[in-house]
Amino acid sequence: MNTPTLKTERLILRRFTEKDMEALFLILKDKEVNKFLPWYTLKSLEDTKKFYEKRYASKYEHPQGYAYAICLKENNVPIGYINVSMEENHDFGYGLRKEFWHKGIVTEAGKVVVEQVKKDGLSYITATHDRNNPRSGKVMQKLGMTYRYSYEEQWQPKNFPVIFRMYQLNFYGHTDFVYKKYWDMHSNHFIEKF
Ligand SMILES: CC(C)(COP(=O)(O)OP(=O)(O)OC[C@H]1O[C@@H](n2cnc3c(N)ncnc32)[C@H](O)[C@@H]1OP(=O)(O)O)[C@@H](O)C(=O)NCCC(=O)NCCS
């Protein structure tokens, strides 16, 4: 099933729809929120619609996927997003409007998404964050993900070198398995002690 609606104490996680373009634009236009994400801040509702088509609507056409709008229960308006890729990395990613940071919202959303992908039979998820964005690493840790390695990448499209930390969570007993693709792709790779 693709992006089944999920509920938590404070949140509704659901698909984005065409009616959400203004709310999505508020998330994607903010410089600070998008600093560590692999796209430039958006400048218009038109760009937001294209972003939605490419990164959400097209995903919903697949039999399985997880591309969620994070909404508060009180108004069901998107204030952030949380996604798990169906590519081999099963990359886990999230972002939230700044006004809603420091309330535990992404951790609350992440917990229920992790439960869902586990229930649906994914065997692992991975996530990477820029070493200069440790708050994102904190979310990964709170979800039970563990640090595996770091690597340097000439990051695109912003085109500057970034050290990423790779976290992983395995389900169903594959405890030692490490997703090594980033390690293999980037020659400057290492395990940090922190
Ligand atoms: C990284 C990011 C998603 C974290 O969002 P968040 O909702 O603030 O994160 P959490 O769910 O972990 O919330 C933790 C904070 O809420 C506080 N909190 C308050 N109530 C809480 C509760 N009920 N449960 C848990 N934490 C709670 C915690 O003390 C913690 O405070 P702190 O941030 O001052 O340390 C957010 O900063 C963001 O959108 N950043 C930009 C996008 C980004 O970097 N994405 C990741 C790219 S790899």
The ligand as a Gaussian input file, in Angstrom:
#p B3LYP/6-31G(d) Opt

LIG

0 1
 C       15.893000      18.217000      12.070000
 C       14.425000      18.568000      12.316000
 C       13.549000      17.730000      11.404000
 C       14.096000      18.275000      13.786000
 O       12.712000      18.541000      14.034000
 P       12.091000      18.502000      15.513000
 O       10.646000      18.170000      15.388000
 O       12.477000      19.730000      16.233000
 O       12.888000      17.269000      16.114000
 P       12.478000      16.285000      17.282000
 O       11.230000      15.547000      16.980000
 O       13.686000      15.432000      17.512000
 O       12.257000      17.233000      18.499000
 C       13.242000      17.310000      19.474000
 C       13.111000      18.565000      20.293000
 O       11.777000      18.679000      20.785000
 C       11.806000      18.767000      22.247000
 N       10.556000      18.156000      22.700000
 C        9.514000      18.855000      23.233000
 N        8.495000      18.031000      23.467000
 C        8.877000      16.801000      23.096000
 C        8.228000      15.537000      23.088000
 N        6.962000      15.382000      23.504000
 N        8.921000      14.461000      22.619000
 C       10.193000      14.592000      22.183000
 N       10.863000      15.788000      22.137000
 C       10.182000      16.873000      22.606000
 C       13.086000      18.066000      22.602000
 O       13.549000      18.475000      23.862000
 C       14.012000      18.525000      21.500000
 O       14.412000      19.850000      21.748000
 P       15.756000      20.471000      21.052000
 O       15.519000      20.484000      19.564000
 O       15.844000      21.846000      21.621000
 O       16.881000      19.549000      21.434000
 C       14.131000      20.067000      12.036000
 O       15.052000      20.827000      12.742000
 C       14.199000      20.432000      10.560000
 O       13.196000      20.415000       9.858000
 N       15.390000      20.806000      10.103000
 C       15.575000      21.207000       8.698000
 C       15.422000      20.070000       7.722000
 C       16.474000      19.021000       7.927000
 O       17.582000      19.296000       8.330000
 N       16.109000      17.771000       7.607000
 C       17.002000      16.642000       7.733000
 C       17.972000      16.573000       6.609000
 S       19.076000      15.209000       6.807000

